[in-house]
Amino acid sequence: MLTLTLACAAYDRTRPLIDGRVAIEGVELRATTLHPEAAFARAKAPEFDLTELSLSGYLRSLDAGKPTYVALPVFPSRAFRHSGIYVHAGRGIRSPADLRGRTIGTPDYKTTANVWIRAFLAHDHGVQPHEMQWMEAAMEAGEPGPATATTVPGVSILAVPDQDLSGMLARGEIDAVVGAKVPSCFGPGQDDVARLFPDHQRVEQDYYRRTGFFPIMHVLGLRRDLHERHPWLAQAICQGFEAARRMALQDLRDVCQLAATLPWVVAEYQRTVDLMGEDYWPYGLDANREVLQAFARYHFQQGLSARLHSPGDWLAPANFSSNRVTTRSA
């Protein structure tokens, strides 16, 4: 039996593997729960055999040759990102078109969330990245800022390592902030900052109806040397993560004991199924080919990939058709 180390967040869909309720056949798993950003940073060593990886970061690594990790078609994090645009309320920004010519702050231009945001701004609203001035800085005071700015041909990006975006937005020194994190200047009683899409859930649901895309944020990586030495391993890992995902969905349906600290979690689950179908968070290449191809295209169009990467070329093959679930007693 192989002993593998894993770094990922303790999502409901990974927790059964972390706490041992689900096993990976032929593997003893030693899991470390980390915030995704910490996992991304420690993957550079590489410190873990299995790790959560940024989808954008993984595509960028392909341009340098064979990356240390092989991507498996397991997607621990997905999120709609229309909620991730925050604007200064006094700047007259009422629609995406009003972002043209504005200064937009972000902690890192290259992140997966930002790729998705720029994509829907461009494709749904005609607002292109080069029509804005971008500024990279720490989101909050005390956080590390960028040493240098991201370089993208035709796009103006400035690094401001000694400033924080939340403070700059609150003071009106920049027009908007874009990213996955909520700036501390946004919230009850802070009327100077608002979301560009206040009713973002409705907008995101419309986006799903039109595109069929539930944006993928992160992918699971297996160390390439392990993948090459043990050809059976990728399939076994994928089956284990699939079993954990199914267990999480079953827990969400349980009205006897609620899976989350939310009074209507089961009703929200059913509303999601009504819109997106029973298998709304699928793993595997076949079920995700279109959304992965779209992301790869956006990544390339935005100047973050040197070439267009087809997901079939960089995702390890795995079969998710089996209904077998390997569980252990609690």
C-alpha positions in Angstrom: 0.0 0.0 0.0 1.2 3.5 -0.9 1.3 6.3 1.6 0.4 9.6 0.0 0.3 13.1 1.5 -2.6 15.4 0.5 -3.0 19.2 0.8 -6.4 20.7 0.3 -9.1 22.7 2.0 -11.6 20.9 4.2 -14.6 21.2 1.8 -17.6 19.0 2.4 -16.6 17.1 -0.8 -13.1 16.4 0.5 -13.8 15.9 4.2 -14.8 12.2 3.9 -11.3 11.5 2.6 -9.7 13.7 5.3 -11.6 12.1 8.2 -11.3 8.6 6.8 -14.9 7.8 6.0 -13.9 7.2 2.4 -10.7 5.4 1.4 -8.6 5.4 -1.8 -8.0 1.8 -2.8 -4.3 0.9 -2.4 -3.5 4.2 -0.6 -3.0 5.3 3.0 -3.8 9.0 2.9 -2.2 11.5 5.2 -4.1 14.8 4.7 -3.2 18.3 5.7 -6.0 20.9 5.5 -4.7 24.2 4.1 -6.2 27.3 2.7 -5.9 27.0 -1.1 -3.4 29.8 -1.4 -1.2 28.1 1.2 -1.5 24.8 -0.8 -0.6 26.6 -4.0 2.5 28.1 -2.4 3.7 24.8 -0.9 3.1 23.0 -4.1 6.2 24.8 -5.6 8.5 22.7 -3.4 6.7 20.2 -4.1 5.8 19.4 -0.5 2.8 17.0 -1.1 2.1 14.0 -3.2 -1.5 15.3 -3.9 -2.4 18.9 -3.8 -5.1 21.4 -4.7 -3.9 23.6 -7.6 -5.0 26.8 -9.2 -6.5 26.1 -12.7 -4.9 29.3 -14.1 -1.6 28.5 -12.4 -1.6 25.0 -13.8 -2.2 26.2 -17.4 0.6 28.7 -17.0 3.0 26.0 -15.8 2.3 24.0 -19.0 4.2 26.7 -21.1 7.4 25.8 -19.2 7.3 22.1 -20.1 6.1 19.2 -18.0 4.9 20.6 -14.6 5.8 18.8 -11.4 2.1 17.7 -11.0 -0.2 15.9 -13.4 -3.7 17.4 -13.3 -6.5 14.9 -12.4 -10.1 15.7 -13.5 -11.2 16.4 -10.0 -12.3 20.0 -9.3 -12.4 20.7 -5.6 -13.4 24.4 -6.0 -15.9 26.0 -8.4 -17.7 29.4 -8.0 -19.6 31.9 -10.0 -17.7 35.2 -9.9 -20.2 38.0 -10.8 -20.1 38.9 -7.1 -16.4 39.7 -7.3 -16.5 43.2 -8.7 -16.6 46.0 -6.1 -16.9 49.6 -7.1 -16.7 53.0 -5.4 -20.3 54.2 -5.1 -19.3 57.8 -5.9 -17.8 57.1 -9.3 -21.0 56.7 -11.3 -20.2 53.0 -12.1 -23.6 51.5 -12.7 -22.9 48.9 -15.4 -19.9 47.0 -16.8 -19.6 49.6 -19.6 -18.8 52.2 -17.0 -15.5 50.3 -16.2 -13.9 51.5 -19.4 -11.1 53.9 -18.7 -11.2 53.1 -14.9 -8.5 52.0 -12.5 -9.2 48.5 -11.4 -7.3 47.0 -8.4 -6.7 43.2 -7.9 -4.3 41.3 -5.7 -3.1 39.2 -8.7 -4.1 39.7 -12.3 -3.4 36.0 -13.2 -5.8 34.3 -10.7 -8.5 31.9 -12.0 -11.3 34.1 -10.6 -10.0 37.1 -12.5 -9.8 35.1 -15.8 -13.5 34.2 -15.4 -14.4 37.8 -14.5 -12.6 39.3 -17.4 -14.2 36.7 -19.7 -17.8 37.6 -18.9 -17.0 41.3 -19.0 -15.5 40.8 -22.5 -18.0 38.3 -23.9 -21.2 39.4 -22.3 -20.6 43.1 -22.0 -18.0 44.0 -24.6 -15.6 45.4 -22.0 -12.0 44.3 -22.9 -9.1 44.1 -20.4 -7.0 46.7 -22.3 -9.7 49.3 -21.8 -8.9 49.5 -18.1 -5.9 50.4 -16.1 -5.0 47.6 -13.7 -3.3 47.9 -10.4 -1.9 45.0 -8.4 -1.6 45.3 -4.6 -2.4 43.5 -1.4 -6.1 43.3 -0.7 -5.6 44.4 3.0 -3.1 46.3 5.0 -0.4 44.0 6.4 -0.7 41.4 3.6 2.2 40.9 1.3 2.0 42.9 -1.9 3.4 42.0 -5.4 7.1 42.5 -6.0 6.6 43.1 -9.7 3.6 43.6 -11.9 2.1 40.9 -14.1 3.1 41.5 -17.7 0.5 41.0 -20.5 1.0 42.5 -24.0 -1.3 45.4 -24.6 -2.6 45.6 -21.0 -1.5 48.3 -18.6 -0.7 46.7 -15.2 1.0 48.6 -12.4 2.3 47.0 -9.1 1.9 49.0 -5.9 3.5 46.9 -3.2 3.2 49.4 -0.4 -0.6 50.0 -0.7 -3.8 48.0 0.1 -6.7 47.8 -2.3 -9.4 47.9 0.3 -8.2 51.2 1.7 -7.6 52.7 -1.7 -11.1 51.8 -2.8 -12.7 53.1 0.4 -10.9 56.4 -0.2 -11.8 56.6 -3.8 -8.2 56.4 -5.0 -9.2 53.5 -7.4 -12.5 52.9 -9.0 -13.0 49.2 -8.5 -11.6 46.0 -7.0 -11.8 42.7 -8.8 -11.1 39.2 -7.3 -12.2 36.2 -5.3 -11.9 37.9 -1.9 -14.3 40.4 -0.3 -12.5 43.6 0.6 -13.0 44.7 4.2 -14.3 48.1 3.0 -17.5 46.4 1.7 -20.2 45.5 4.2 -23.1 46.8 6.3 -22.7 50.5 7.2 -20.0 51.1 4.6 -21.9 52.9 1.9 -18.9 54.1 -0.2 -18.4 50.6 -1.7 -20.9 48.5 -3.5 -21.0 45.4 -5.8 -21.3 46.1 -9.5 -24.0 43.4 -9.6 -25.9 43.8 -6.3 -28.3 40.9 -7.3 -25.4 38.8 -8.4 -27.1 35.4 -7.7 -29.8 36.3 -10.3 -27.1 37.4 -12.8 -25.1 34.2 -12.2 -28.1 32.0 -12.6 -28.8 33.7 -15.9 -25.2 33.2 -16.9 -25.5 29.5 -16.2 -28.8 29.2 -18.2 -27.1 30.9 -21.2 -23.7 29.2 -21.1 -24.1 26.0 -19.1 -20.8 26.9 -17.3 -20.3 26.4 -13.6 -16.8 28.0 -13.5 -14.0 25.7 -12.3 -11.4 27.3 -10.0 -9.1 24.5 -8.8 -7.9 21.2 -10.0 -6.3 18.2 -8.2 -2.6 17.6 -8.9 -0.7 14.3 -8.5 3.1 14.3 -8.5 4.3 13.4 -11.9 6.9 10.9 -10.8 4.2 9.0 -8.8 1.9 9.0 -11.7 4.6 7.6 -14.0 5.7 4.9 -11.5 2.2 3.8 -10.6 -0.1 3.8 -13.7 -3.1 2.6 -11.6 -2.9 5.4 -9.1 -4.7 8.3 -10.9 -7.8 6.1 -11.4 -7.8 5.0 -7.8 -7.5 8.6 -6.6 -10.2 9.9 -8.9 -12.6 7.1 -7.7 -11.9 8.0 -4.1 -12.6 11.7 -4.6 -15.7 10.8 -6.6 -16.9 8.7 -3.6 -16.3 11.6 -1.3 -18.2 14.0 -3.6 -21.2 11.7 -3.7 -21.2 11.4 0.1 -21.2 15.2 0.4 -24.2 15.5 -1.9 -26.0 12.8 0.0 -25.4 14.7 3.2 -26.9 17.9 1.7 -30.1 16.0 1.0 -30.4 14.7 4.6 -33.3 16.5 6.4 -32.7 14.6 9.6 -29.4 16.2 10.3 -28.4 19.3 8.4 -25.0 19.2 6.7 -24.3 22.9 7.1 -25.1 25.6 9.6 -27.9 26.9 7.5 -31.6 26.4 8.3 -32.7 25.9 4.7 -29.7 24.1 3.3 -31.9 21.3 1.9 -34.2 23.7 0.2 -31.3 25.5 -1.3 -29.9 22.2 -2.5 -33.2 21.5 -4.2 -33.3 24.9 -5.9 -29.8 24.3 -7.2 -30.8 20.9 -8.6 -33.9 22.4 -10.2 -31.7 24.9 -12.1 -28.5 22.9 -12.7 -29.6 19.2 -12.6 -28.7 16.4 -10.1 -25.0 16.2 -11.1 -24.3 20.0 -10.9 -20.7 19.5 -9.6 -19.3 16.8 -11.9 -15.8 15.4 -12.0 -14.2 13.9 -15.1 -13.2 15.3 -18.5 -16.3 14.4 -20.5 -18.7 16.2 -18.2 -16.5 19.3 -18.0 -15.0 19.4 -21.5 -16.9 22.5 -22.6 -16.2 24.6 -19.5 -12.5 23.6 -19.5 -12.2 24.4 -23.2 -13.8 27.8 -22.6 -11.4 28.6 -19.7 -8.4 27.5 -21.8 -9.6 29.8 -24.6 -10.1 32.7 -22.2 -6.7 32.2 -20.6 -5.0 32.2 -24.1 -7.1 35.2 -25.3 -6.1 37.2 -22.2 -2.4 36.6 -22.8 -1.8 34.3 -19.9 -1.0 31.2 -22.0 1.6 31.1 -24.8 -0.6 28.7 -26.7 -4.1 27.3 -26.5 -4.1 24.2 -24.3 -6.7 21.5 -25.0 -7.8 19.9 -21.7 -7.6 16.4 -23.2 -3.8 17.0 -23.5 -3.1 17.9 -19.9 -5.7 16.1 -17.8 -4.9 12.5 -16.8 -7.6 10.1 -18.1 -9.9 8.7 -15.5 -13.2 6.7 -15.6 -16.0 8.1 -13.4 -18.7 5.7 -14.5 -18.3 3.2 -11.6 -20.8 3.5 -8.8 -18.6 1.7 -6.3 -17.9 3.7 -3.1 -15.2 2.5 -0.7 -16.1 3.6 2.8 -14.8 2.9 6.3 -16.6 2.7 9.5 -16.8 6.0 11.5 
